[in-house]
Amino acid sequence: MPLIVQKYGGSSMGTLDRIQHVADKVISAKQQGHDVVVVVSAMYGETDRLIQLANALTPYPEPREYDVLISTGEQVSMALLSMALNMKQAPARSFTGAQIGILTDGVHTKARILDIKTDVITRELEQGRIVIIAGFQGVNAQGDITTLGRGGSDTTAVAIAAALNAHECQIYTDVAGVYTTDPHLISEARLLPQISFEEMLEMASLGAKVLQMRSVELASKHNMPIRVLSTFSEGAGTLVTFEDKIMHKRMVSGIAFSREEAIISLSGAPRQVGMEGRIISQVSRANIEIDMIAQHTTVQNTVDFTFTVQRREHAKALKIIEDLAKEMGAGAVKTNAKVAKLSLVGIGMRSHSGVASTMFTTLGDAGIPIQMITTSEIKISVIVDEAHLEKGVRAVHQAFELDKHPQTTEQTYIE
């Protein structure tokens, strides 16, 4: 029978009634002739509750014990769903990441999957059972529980689907698929029937919360199609696949945004060869990821160096730069932790000019100053004040007519 892997997020597993509803959807897939493996997240809000417990004890929890704690949320979900299925006469068994054999590296809280054993899953499927697996977790070579970072259940599902050579990996969430932007923010946002791995990867990295970035990378690497679906409504959802399988390339597919940005600027730094590497390496050694970078040489022959980090890492990064400024004899360190990133994504940008000018003009006409800009082949990102974000998303969404169906480039590709 064709095998599908389904993943249900925290909103899908939020209450016992919702777990019963998920059980019905899983049984429906089984009745349609599929073997089914299900990956589950913790019940809505549970991981945050566990994190708050840890932080109430200590501001710096020991990483090994932290992973032991926060992995328990998924174990509750998997057991409850298995109980619901068995109660409905659908034989099911639940397993933790360690029981299945999800082997990771040793980096606690941000582990990466190295290997997945499939013999336990295969044995259970051959006996006609539905297999329920706790997402977000694995085990390292020392036998310690590890977790995969926020959204890690998506990665678990894609990795298992690839290991089992599944027909499709289905990610169930609280929206009907991937939209041109967040439909909770812009009601006119339009559902996309298809999107390329490359576009989805950009959108995930830029703040779209539908799929975790690492899960999209993994799916692309293993040619595993992902279908994003709603747990609470019927529909075909959005298929994430390769660009050459998309008949019409849209000039712009969507708008992603992130409210969790902060800017740090070091001004008056001595102009020295290797200065940039010194700054970046100091921040990177603290496991802080730098996103956008801008550099300007002043008329005084000094350098102003500006970059963005995630807001949760702002205080740590700021302390590093303040200490570095003293060492280098630089001038002031300025910062703004109330900024947001707005990004335009589309594979059609490769063959269509004028996207940047339309975006910048639209934001200017809306009275929204742009603080930083970065571009790639298929995306344009800007930093703006967080207070202007919603207005900016709405203006750009309207300027590119993303609420209309379908919006494509001038060229029709037959490939």
Secondary structure, 3 states (H helix, E strand, C coil): CCEEEEEECCCCCCCHHHHHHHHHHHHHHHHCCCEEEEEECCCCCHHHHHHHHHHHHCCCCCHHHHHHHHCHHHHHHHHHHHHHHHHCCCCEEEECHHHHCEEECCCCCCCCEEEECCHHHHHHHHCCCEEEEECCEEECCCCCEEECCCCHHHHHHHHHHHHCCCCEEEEEECCCCCECCCCCCCCCCCECCEEEHHHHHHHHHCCCCCCCHHHHHHHHHCCCCEEEEECCCCCCCEEEECHHHCCCCCCCCEEEEEEEEEEEEEEEEECCCCHHHHHHHHHHCCCCCEEEEEEEECCCCEEEEEEEEEHHHHHHHHHHHHHHHHHHCCCCEEEEEEEEEEEEECHHHHHCCCHHHHHHHHHHHCCCCCCEEEEECCEEEEEEEHHHHHHHHHHHHHHCCCCCCCCCCCCCCCC
